[in-house]
Amino acid sequence: MKTVKLNSYAKVNIGLKLLQKRIDGYHDISTVFQEIDLYDEITISKSSNSVLEFYSNVDWLKNDQHNLCIIAYNRIKDLYDIGGVDINLVKNISKGSGLGSGSSNAAAVMKGLRKIFNLEVTDKELEKIGEEIGADVPFFIRGATQIGEGIGEKLSDVKCRIDGSFLIITPDISIDTKWAYSQIKNVLDKANSATKFSDSFCGETISLDTLKFFENDFESVVFPTYPEIGVIKSELIALGAKFASLSGSGSTVFGIFDDNARINKAFSHFSPMHKTHIAHPV
């Protein structure tokens, strides 16, 4: 195989509890990762030479060591001595939005390289490699719905599904993850134990009524600084969302709806003022 095309899916966090800061500088968390069918597009092709060429439709991604796609390629090359490739990335997901697209891109590159070069490497091994690249990368190796603990690398599969449609609202605001974590001390002072999100996951579907107990601790620092993001959450609830939340530490707010007419009305309300998508669980 000389070329592989992959959808690099986004995620939302359904609940995000921040726990103590670790000695390595990261924070322990408890969250539910949900992969959704909003995606970037990645094409990887074998090259006739031994170097990596990277192309993208956005000017803020370069062929340098700040690019998670480049980092992922170099890590796989170091471990498995693969040849050169051309990577073309079409970004549809905004940076700093809390949707994990950079981590998803890195995971997709690793899976694509495994396929092109017929590497004998398991998902678990790719997840372990992903830990060295970014906290959310391991989740995107298998995606779907998973509970994340530790820094997000300790993953547990969730067999049931969320029965609803997601309205994804991303205002034109990029939130730096390091800044968000630096502001979170007051929340951590109040955090005594991890929320047991797994207690709500049983049966074939997850009731949207149970999601009202899920909270994202980053809302306490993001909403005061960017009140327009908090307004989006309030409007989603007013427009009929059964659950609404900030995703990760980024600017995206999502609402989960169980009624097509209401989600379509909400879509019309937010678009084109904000980047707006209707998405579904993967």
Rosetta silent file (secondary structure, phi, psi, omega in degrees, C-alpha in Angstrom):
SEQUENCE: MKTVKLNSYAKVNIGLKLLQKRIDGYHDISTVFQEIDLYDEITISKSSNSVLEFYSNVDWLKNDQHNLCIIAYNRIKDLYDIGGVDINLVKNISKGSGLGSGSSNAAAVMKGLRKIFNLEVTDKELEKIGEEIGADVPFFIRGATQIGEGIGEKLSDVKCRIDGSFLIITPDISIDTKWAYSQIKNVLDKANSATKFSDSFCGETISLDTLKFFENDFESVVFPTYPEIGVIKSELIALGAKFASLSGSGSTVFGIFDDNARINKAFSHFSPMHKTHIAHPV
SCORE:     score description
SCORE:     0.000 S_00000001
   1 L     0.000  130.688 -177.163    0.000    0.000    0.000 S_00000001
   2 L  -104.475  -23.503 -177.833    1.387    3.391   -1.035 S_00000001
   3 E  -139.950  140.905  174.826   -1.315    5.790    0.179 S_00000001
   4 E  -135.086  138.623  176.823   -3.792    5.790    3.052 S_00000001
   5 E  -114.434  134.845 -175.927   -6.520    8.301    3.822 S_00000001
   6 E  -132.882  144.679  167.375   -7.830    8.701    7.358 S_00000001
   7 E   -89.428  124.192 -179.640  -10.510   10.665    9.158 S_00000001
   8 E  -102.861   95.556 -169.347   -8.969   12.226   12.258 S_00000001
   9 E   -75.472  153.284  173.807  -11.978   12.570   14.556 S_00000001
  10 E   -85.458  171.378  173.778  -12.574   15.149   17.279 S_00000001
  11 E  -135.878  159.023  165.473  -13.597   14.392   20.863 S_00000001
  12 E  -123.182  157.391  173.976  -15.591   16.066   23.585 S_00000001
  13 E  -101.360  119.340  174.620  -15.222   15.607   27.312 S_00000001
  14 E   -96.949   94.284 -171.915  -18.426   14.647   29.053 S_00000001
  15 E    84.133  134.627  177.380  -17.435   15.704   32.534 S_00000001
  16 E  -150.290  105.689 -179.438  -13.876   16.633   33.474 S_00000001
  17 E  -101.893  125.473  179.304  -12.738   16.470   37.080 S_00000001
  18 E   -97.370  129.256 -178.580   -9.319   17.913   37.898 S_00000001
  19 E  -110.535 -150.106 -171.958   -7.428   16.315   40.753 S_00000001
  20 E   -72.417  155.271  174.048   -4.016   16.894   42.279 S_00000001
  21 E   -78.013  137.048 -177.212   -0.973   18.183   40.423 S_00000001
  22 L   -90.705  166.827 -178.808    1.630   15.476   39.891 S_00000001
  23 L   -69.606  -19.579  178.256    5.363   15.703   40.427 S_00000001
  24 L   -86.094    3.340  177.003    5.863   15.567   36.648 S_00000001
  25 L    95.614  -16.952  176.062    3.870   18.804   36.267 S_00000001
  26 L   -79.968  171.891  174.654    0.730   17.191   34.852 S_00000001
  27 E  -116.060  141.295  169.848   -2.602   16.933   36.653 S_00000001
  28 E   -72.480  143.423 -179.252   -4.555   13.788   37.371 S_00000001
  29 E  -134.842  167.232  167.085   -8.015   13.900   35.835 S_00000001
  30 E  -136.838  124.767 -174.619  -11.212   11.905   35.607 S_00000001
  31 E  -154.022  166.161  169.004  -13.227   12.292   32.416 S_00000001
  32 E  -114.839  115.997  175.196  -15.347   10.603   29.790 S_00000001
  33 E   -85.931  130.302  174.322  -13.912   10.937   26.294 S_00000001
  34 E  -125.224  116.698  176.565  -16.479   10.793   23.492 S_00000001
  35 E   -76.202  139.723 -179.970  -15.291   10.622   19.890 S_00000001
  36 E  -128.238  160.806 -173.001  -17.561   12.466   17.424 S_00000001
  37 E   -87.036   35.724  164.556  -17.865   12.456   13.645 S_00000001
  38 E   -98.722  129.103 -170.351  -16.373   15.919   13.130 S_00000001
  39 E  -148.979  154.014  164.213  -12.951   15.319   11.622 S_00000001
  40 E   -86.897  161.322 -179.051   -9.776   16.536    9.964 S_00000001
  41 E  -116.289  128.254 -178.339   -8.618   14.676    6.846 S_00000001
  42 E  -123.210  129.325  173.330   -5.167   13.128    6.630 S_00000001
  43 E  -118.665  126.524  179.921   -3.551   11.553    3.565 S_00000001
  44 E  -119.693  127.513 -179.623   -0.235    9.734    3.990 S_00000001
  45 E  -127.355  140.011  174.065    1.758    8.557    0.969 S_00000001
  46 E   -62.430  141.567  179.850    5.040    6.687    0.756 S_00000001
  47 L  -106.487  156.373  178.443    7.853    8.856   -0.546 S_00000001
  48 L   -78.962  -11.532  176.348   10.673    7.922   -2.887 S_00000001
  49 L  -117.535 -174.985 -171.522   13.179    9.431   -0.455 S_00000001
  50 L   -99.893   14.484 -176.340   13.739    9.038    3.271 S_00000001
  51 L  -109.144  166.594  176.967   12.404   12.399    4.466 S_00000001
  52 E  -101.025  129.555  171.456    9.045   13.647    5.659 S_00000001
  53 E  -114.268  130.669 -176.748    7.179   16.298    3.704 S_00000001
  54 E  -120.950  134.389  179.089    4.204   17.932    5.449 S_00000001
  55 E  -132.554  146.999  178.650    1.448   19.984    3.838 S_00000001
  56 E  -151.825  161.196  177.913   -1.640   21.608    5.329 S_00000001
  57 L   -88.286    4.058  178.470   -4.422   24.023    4.439 S_00000001
  58 L  -121.629  146.665 -175.588   -3.607   26.236    7.448 S_00000001
  59 L   -87.509   -6.449 -179.273   -0.589   28.491    7.857 S_00000001
  60 L   -90.198   -1.385  173.547   -0.194   27.958   11.607 S_00000001
  61 L  -108.181  121.895 -177.646    0.966   24.367   11.169 S_00000001
  62 L  -115.978  168.324  174.579    4.561   24.051   10.002 S_00000001
  63 L   -84.946   72.015 -177.289    6.935   21.188    9.255 S_00000001
  64 L  -144.057 -179.647 -173.344    8.628   21.589   12.631 S_00000001
  65 L   -80.631    5.695  171.154    8.921   20.001   16.060 S_00000001
  66 L   -92.897   -7.919 -176.249    5.865   21.844   17.426 S_00000001
  67 L   -90.839  119.503 -176.410    3.666   19.860   15.032 S_00000001
  68 H   -65.047  -27.441  174.829    2.245   16.701   16.635 S_00000001
  69 H   -63.754  -41.557  179.264    2.062   14.987   13.234 S_00000001
  70 H   -67.016  -43.872  179.478    5.818   15.477   12.841 S_00000001
  71 H   -60.139  -44.208 -179.157    6.490   14.314   16.388 S_00000001
  72 H   -63.222  -44.434  178.731    4.389   11.162   15.814 S_00000001
  73 H   -59.929  -48.609 -176.779    6.196   10.356   12.544 S_00000001
  74 H   -63.330  -34.970  179.857    9.641   10.823   14.080 S_00000001
  75 H   -67.545  -43.904  178.549    8.766    8.626   17.056 S_00000001
  76 H   -66.456  -39.023  178.868    7.574    5.792   14.820 S_00000001
  77 H   -62.908  -41.724  178.712   10.620    6.214   12.559 S_00000001
  78 H   -61.846  -38.364 -174.825   12.972    5.994   15.552 S_00000001
  79 H   -82.998  -33.762 -170.468   11.290    2.811   16.771 S_00000001
  80 H  -124.470    4.083  174.197   10.632    0.998   13.478 S_00000001
  81 L    52.322   51.499 -179.922   13.079    2.527   10.965 S_00000001
  82 L   -83.224  168.610  178.951   10.408    3.398    8.407 S_00000001
  83 L   -86.927 -169.693 -178.293   10.970    5.320    5.184 S_00000001
  84 L   -80.146  156.322  177.919    9.889    8.781    4.137 S_00000001
  85 E  -143.520  160.831  167.429    6.296    9.896    3.602 S_00000001
  86 E  -106.122  129.569  177.841    4.257   12.851    2.443 S_00000001
  87 E  -115.512  124.279  175.205    1.553   13.933    4.902 S_00000001
  88 E  -116.339  120.106 -176.058   -1.280   16.168    3.745 S_00000001
  89 E  -115.718  121.382  173.834   -3.551   17.462    6.512 S_00000001
  90 E  -102.496  110.038 -177.617   -6.840   19.256    5.845 S_00000001
  91 L   -85.685  124.904  171.791   -7.852   20.993    9.076 S_00000001
  92 L  -113.623  -13.163 -175.108  -11.565   21.388    9.718 S_00000001
  93 L  -106.126  131.584 -176.597  -11.286   21.664   13.499 S_00000001
  94 L   -69.578  147.149  174.849  -10.163   24.925   15.114 S_00000001
  95 L   -75.904  154.658  179.114   -7.035   25.026   17.256 S_00000001
  96 L    64.533   24.576 -174.056   -7.409   25.742   20.968 S_00000001
  97 L  -100.238   -7.614 -179.121  -10.997   24.534   20.852 S_00000001
  98 L    81.131   13.130 -178.644  -10.811   21.667   23.348 S_00000001
  99 L   -99.997   -0.185  171.857  -11.733   19.095   20.694 S_00000001
 100 L    73.449   21.922 -171.587   -8.374   17.328   20.730 S_00000001
 101 H   -67.226  -33.852  177.738   -7.676   17.572   17.018 S_00000001
 102 H   -63.693  -43.511  177.287   -3.893   17.845   17.378 S_00000001
 103 H   -65.966  -39.459  177.568   -3.792   14.692   19.496 S_00000001
 104 H   -63.092  -41.498  177.308   -6.176   13.013   17.077 S_00000001
 105 H   -59.218  -43.795 -179.929   -3.908   13.958   14.159 S_00000001
 106 H   -62.402  -43.461  179.533   -0.918   12.384   15.918 S_00000001
 107 H   -65.029  -40.777  179.802   -2.845    9.169   16.579 S_00000001
 108 H   -64.657  -39.341  177.540   -4.091    9.038   12.993 S_00000001
 109 H   -60.968  -44.977 -179.671   -0.542    9.469   11.654 S_00000001
 110 H   -63.024  -42.736  179.190    0.674    6.577   13.795 S_00000001
 111 H   -66.753  -37.164  178.017   -2.188    4.328   12.653 S_00000001
 112 H   -66.649  -40.764  178.075   -1.613    5.342    9.047 S_00000001
 113 H   -65.343  -38.459  177.005    2.114    4.576    9.241 S_00000001
 114 H   -58.627  -41.555 -177.413    1.340    1.187   10.775 S_00000001
 115 H   -71.742  -46.484 -176.808   -0.894    0.392    7.825 S_00000001
 116 H   -64.182  -40.818 -174.934    1.388    1.679    5.053 S_00000001
 117 L   -99.207    8.117  177.655    4.532   -0.012    6.369 S_00000001
 118 L    52.645   47.573 -178.234    2.774   -3.168    7.660 S_00000001
 119 L   -77.638  135.864  176.731    4.162   -2.642   11.143 S_00000001
 120 L   -87.829   78.277 -179.111    3.505   -5.376   13.683 S_00000001
 121 L  -136.033  131.502 -175.927    2.448   -3.035   16.476 S_00000001
 122 L   -83.836  166.739  174.349   -0.710   -3.391   18.555 S_00000001
 123 H   -58.023  -42.693 -179.521   -3.152   -0.693   19.603 S_00000001
 124 H   -60.793  -38.958  178.530   -1.858   -1.004   23.172 S_00000001
 125 H   -68.517  -38.572  176.410    1.688   -0.412   21.962 S_00000001
 126 H   -65.607  -37.855  177.316    0.574    2.637   19.971 S_00000001
 127 H   -61.090  -40.971  179.648   -1.224    3.958   23.054 S_00000001
 128 H   -64.642  -41.810  176.448    2.014    3.629   25.036 S_00000001
 129 H   -63.930  -39.679 -179.351    3.925    5.522   22.337 S_00000001
 130 H   -60.988  -31.004  178.375    1.147    8.122   22.289 S_00000001
 131 H   -57.447  -32.131 -178.429    1.673    8.853   25.990 S_00000001
 132 L   -76.664  -15.465 -175.386    5.053   10.345   25.081 S_00000001
 133 L   -96.944  -43.065 -179.392    3.433   12.676   22.530 S_00000001
 134 L  -173.876  152.346 -172.524    0.418   14.072   24.377 S_00000001
 135 L   -62.553  -32.705 -177.303   -2.029   13.215   27.148 S_00000001
 136 L   -89.891  -10.102 -174.772   -5.039   12.773   24.821 S_00000001
 137 H   -60.004  -45.033 -178.909   -3.216   10.840   22.093 S_00000001
 138 H   -55.511  -37.942  179.900   -3.744    7.340   23.600 S_00000001
 139 H   -57.028  -41.477 -173.036   -7.528    7.811   23.581 S_00000001
 140 H   -74.551   -7.578  176.041   -7.607    8.427   19.831 S_00000001
 141 H   -65.395  -42.107  178.973   -5.928    5.121   18.988 S_00000001
 142 H  -111.925  -22.474  174.180   -9.214    3.295   19.641 S_00000001
 143 L    61.590 -140.101 -178.284  -11.568    6.263   20.117 S_00000001
 144 L    62.673 -130.763  179.408  -15.307    5.640   20.650 S_00000001
 145 E  -120.497  122.703 -179.596  -16.317    6.192   24.311 S_00000001
 146 E  -142.861  146.440  171.281  -13.752    5.709   27.062 S_00000001
 147 E   -85.730  130.783  179.936  -13.236    6.757   30.661 S_00000001
 148 E  -113.948  131.343  176.877   -9.890    8.502   31.092 S_00000001
 149 E  -133.165 -174.960 -170.101   -7.945    8.701   34.334 S_00000001
 150 L    65.960 -129.678  173.065   -4.373    9.485   35.329 S_00000001
 151 L   -95.091   10.529 -177.575   -3.428   12.257   32.880 S_00000001
 152 L   115.956   -6.059 -175.726   -5.870   10.694   30.426 S_00000001
 153 L   -88.868  -17.635  177.509   -3.732    7.696   29.505 S_00000001
 154 E   -87.918  104.479 -168.267   -5.451    5.207   31.831 S_00000001
 155 E  -113.988  140.174  175.504   -8.378    4.203   29.647 S_00000001
 156 E  -129.402  129.111 -179.811  -11.421    2.025   30.237 S_00000001
 157 E   -67.850  144.763  172.584  -13.851    1.136   27.462 S_00000001
 158 L  -113.306  119.901 -173.834  -17.499    2.090   27.795 S_00000001
 159 L   -82.320  -26.660 -179.347  -19.737   -0.414   26.040 S_00000001
 160 L   -84.691  166.031 -176.130  -22.960    1.593   26.111 S_00000001
 161 E  -118.556  158.733  176.660  -23.631    4.555   23.822 S_00000001
 162 E   -88.082  121.836 -173.905  -24.924    8.085   24.287 S_00000001
 163 L   -93.006   81.718 -179.582  -28.349    8.314   22.708 S_00000001
 164 L  -177.005  170.648  176.516  -28.372   11.842   21.314 S_00000001
 165 E  -109.084  147.916 -174.252  -27.007   14.302   18.762 S_00000001
 166 E  -107.187  129.991  170.268  -24.289   16.830   19.527 S_00000001
 167 E  -102.404  117.491 -175.160  -24.353   20.509   18.571 S_00000001
 168 E  -102.401  117.988 -178.363  -20.741   21.722   18.543 S_00000001
 169 E  -115.772  118.067  179.440  -20.268   25.497   18.963 S_00000001
 170 E  -122.270  103.222  175.914  -16.762   26.934   18.575 S_00000001
 171 L   -69.509  167.401 -177.451  -16.432   30.719   18.933 S_00000001
 172 L   -80.201   61.941 -179.695  -13.468   32.498   17.379 S_00000001
 173 L  -136.670  130.953  175.563  -11.418   32.137   20.558 S_00000001
 174 L  -109.478  122.526 -178.123   -8.324   29.983   21.062 S_00000001
 175 L  -106.988  125.361 -179.390   -7.619   28.983   24.655 S_00000001
 176 L   -76.872  126.679 -177.008   -4.112   27.915   25.590 S_00000001
 177 H   -61.154  -41.304  179.934   -4.127   24.695   27.613 S_00000001
 178 H   -61.276  -40.764  177.254   -1.142   25.761   29.735 S_00000001
 179 H   -61.322  -45.701 -177.239   -2.934   28.990   30.663 S_00000001
 180 H   -60.045  -44.792  179.290   -6.089   27.101   31.634 S_00000001
 181 H   -67.200  -32.666 -179.993   -4.187   24.722   33.902 S_00000001
 182 H   -68.336  -21.430 -178.475   -2.262   27.618   35.464 S_00000001
 183 L   -93.622    0.488 -165.815   -5.565   29.210   36.500 S_00000001
 184 L   -93.158    4.011 -172.863   -7.068   26.099   38.017 S_00000001
 185 H   -56.182  -42.432 -176.865   -5.515   26.149   41.524 S_00000001
 186 H   -63.710  -32.913  176.534   -8.682   27.278   43.295 S_00000001
 187 H   -68.291  -43.772 -178.590  -10.598   24.378   41.793 S_00000001
 188 H   -62.994  -32.960  178.333   -7.917   21.916   42.839 S_00000001
 189 H   -61.171  -26.918 -178.256   -8.070   23.229   46.414 S_00000001
 190 H   -95.121   -6.949 -174.480  -11.690   22.085   46.525 S_00000001
 191 L   -87.085  119.301 -178.942  -11.116   18.728   44.832 S_00000001
 192 L  -106.746  -33.874 -177.243  -11.071   15.833   47.260 S_00000001
 193 L  -154.866  159.814 -179.513  -11.812   12.798   45.132 S_00000001
 194 L   -73.779  139.623  171.502  -12.484   11.723   41.587 S_00000001
 195 L   -69.153  132.497  179.747  -16.023   11.638   40.333 S_00000001
 196 L   -86.347   78.501 -179.430  -16.927    8.041   39.554 S_00000001
 197 H   -59.397  -29.298 -177.425  -18.246    8.664   36.059 S_00000001
 198 H   -62.310  -22.622 -179.806  -18.329    4.907   35.503 S_00000001
 199 H   -63.507  -23.058 -177.920  -21.259    4.620   37.928 S_00000001
 200 H   -90.692   -2.765 -172.970  -23.508    6.238   35.292 S_00000001
 201 L  -108.683   96.817  176.954  -22.529    3.841   32.510 S_00000001
 202 L  -151.224  158.973 -177.431  -24.629    0.723   32.453 S_00000001
 203 L    78.591 -167.746 -176.556  -27.057   -0.903   30.040 S_00000001
 204 L   -85.020  -29.825 -179.156  -27.069   -0.312   26.291 S_00000001
 205 E  -129.082  160.090  176.856  -27.525    3.480   26.360 S_00000001
 206 E  -101.890  120.966  179.592  -26.589    6.354   28.650 S_00000001
 207 L   -66.256  131.005  178.604  -29.599    8.330   29.824 S_00000001
 208 H   -65.274  -24.343  178.745  -29.224   12.027   29.045 S_00000001
 209 H   -65.571  -29.949 -179.216  -30.910   12.776   32.375 S_00000001
 210 H   -75.424  -18.898 -176.183  -27.938   11.312   34.239 S_00000001
 211 H   -70.573  -16.078 -179.235  -25.507   13.642   32.483 S_00000001
 212 H   -63.019  -16.536  178.410  -26.699   16.624   34.517 S_00000001
 213 H   -88.077   -3.983 -179.328  -24.412   15.416   37.303 S_00000001
 214 L   -90.297  132.301 -179.444  -21.337   15.680   35.051 S_00000001
 215 L  -131.113  152.097  174.077  -19.301   18.890   35.323 S_00000001
 216 E  -109.174  114.217 -176.161  -16.192   20.305   33.662 S_00000001
 217 L   -62.515  -23.250 -179.273  -13.986   22.011   36.251 S_00000001
 218 L   -68.509  -18.438  178.715  -12.414   24.259   33.604 S_00000001
 219 H   -59.886  -29.880 -176.716  -15.702   26.164   33.290 S_00000001
 220 H   -70.320  -17.972  177.007  -14.898   27.903   36.592 S_00000001
 221 H  -109.311  -31.559 -178.098  -11.857   29.607   35.040 S_00000001
 222 H   -75.249  -44.665 -175.109  -12.826   29.866   31.362 S_00000001
 223 H   -64.313  -41.917  177.194  -16.304   31.384   31.773 S_00000001
 224 H   -63.791  -34.415 -179.041  -15.239   34.348   33.981 S_00000001
 225 H   -79.242  -36.585 -179.786  -12.412   35.199   31.570 S_00000001
 226 L  -125.031   75.056 -173.857  -14.461   34.604   28.406 S_00000001
 227 H   -58.829  -25.298  178.967  -18.075   35.286   29.455 S_00000001
 228 H   -64.426  -26.233  176.849  -19.328   34.889   25.886 S_00000001
 229 H   -72.048  -39.842  175.695  -18.463   31.178   26.145 S_00000001
 230 H   -63.091  -35.755  177.994  -20.583   30.855   29.271 S_00000001
 231 H   -62.618  -39.520  178.822  -23.443   32.572   27.437 S_00000001
 232 H   -59.115  -43.823  178.820  -23.289   29.900   24.721 S_00000001
 233 H   -60.560  -46.351 -179.597  -23.799   27.178   27.323 S_00000001
 234 H   -61.019  -40.273 -179.529  -26.794   28.999   28.829 S_00000001
 235 H   -68.194  -35.956  177.340  -28.326   29.483   25.389 S_00000001
 236 H   -61.247  -43.802  178.493  -27.899   25.816   24.526 S_00000001
 237 H   -63.711  -43.323 -179.469  -29.842   24.819   27.625 S_00000001
 238 H   -64.317  -28.379 -178.677  -32.531   27.397   26.851 S_00000001
 239 L   -87.830    3.125  172.237  -32.816   26.030   23.304 S_00000001
 240 L   110.637    5.781  176.793  -33.528   22.518   24.544 S_00000001
 241 L   -65.215  135.214  177.351  -30.198   20.769   25.054 S_00000001
 242 L   -75.022  -23.639  178.647  -30.502   17.992   27.622 S_00000001
 243 E  -153.697  141.338  176.713  -26.877   18.570   28.578 S_00000001
 244 E  -142.770  146.130 -176.068  -24.345   21.285   27.740 S_00000001
 245 E  -163.389  155.580  164.939  -20.697   21.683   28.697 S_00000001
 246 E   -68.011  146.638  175.108  -17.327   23.125   27.836 S_00000001
 247 L  -103.051  125.317 -179.424  -15.111   20.547   26.125 S_00000001
 248 L    57.135 -140.070  176.725  -11.678   20.055   27.650 S_00000001
 249 L  -104.296    8.046 -172.161   -9.975   23.350   28.469 S_00000001
 250 L   -91.841 -167.119 -171.607  -10.809   24.874   25.110 S_00000001
 251 L   -90.071  -12.599 -176.322  -13.385   27.261   23.754 S_00000001
 252 L   -73.186  135.929  170.544  -15.885   24.772   22.329 S_00000001
 253 E  -116.654  139.320  178.596  -19.216   24.286   24.052 S_00000001
 254 E  -126.339  150.024  174.148  -21.436   21.386   23.054 S_00000001
 255 E  -123.875  142.425  177.540  -25.043   20.532   23.699 S_00000001
 256 E  -106.435  125.763 -175.865  -26.620   17.090   23.493 S_00000001
 257 E  -117.676  150.173  173.874  -30.150   16.990   22.056 S_00000001
 258 L  -116.567   16.341 -177.501  -32.737   14.228   21.781 S_00000001
 259 L  -139.049  121.226 -176.230  -35.002   16.142   19.375 S_00000001
 260 H   -64.007  -38.414 -179.050  -34.123   16.901   15.736 S_00000001
 261 H   -64.019  -40.013 -179.197  -36.335   19.982   15.495 S_00000001
 262 H   -70.230  -39.768 -179.680  -34.694   21.548   18.540 S_00000001
 263 H   -69.875  -34.578  176.525  -31.137   20.861   17.439 S_00000001
 264 H   -66.999  -37.844  176.687  -31.884   22.294   13.989 S_00000001
 265 H   -65.456  -41.423  178.692  -33.374   25.415   15.569 S_00000001
 266 H   -66.273  -39.223  176.674  -30.316   25.762   17.792 S_00000001
 267 H   -56.974  -46.611 -179.779  -28.016   25.286   14.797 S_00000001
 268 H   -64.058  -32.538 -179.703  -29.753   28.192   13.034 S_00000001
 269 H   -66.947  -41.675 -173.753  -29.423   30.321   16.169 S_00000001
 270 H   -90.106  -25.743 -178.059  -25.631   29.926   16.456 S_00000001
 271 L   -98.944  137.853    7.952  -24.650   29.758   12.781 S_00000001
 272 L   -97.832   16.744 -178.711  -23.011   31.639   11.117 S_00000001
 273 L   -60.661  -37.479  177.248  -22.061   33.752   14.151 S_00000001
 274 L  -126.940  159.847  174.214  -19.957   30.848   15.451 S_00000001
 275 E   -67.883  117.945 -169.030  -18.428   27.775   13.852 S_00000001
 276 E  -131.350  134.071  179.986  -21.285   25.294   14.292 S_00000001
 277 E  -138.007  145.431  165.816  -21.610   21.583   13.557 S_00000001
 278 E   -98.406  125.133 -175.705  -24.137   18.858   14.194 S_00000001
 279 E  -132.584  168.023 -177.956  -22.221   15.718   15.137 S_00000001
 280 L  -136.987  155.809  177.755  -22.862   12.208   16.388 S_00000001
 281 E   -60.827  142.986  175.813  -20.963    9.701   18.532 S_00000001
 282 L   -94.407    0.000    0.000  -18.472    7.510   16.673 S_00000001
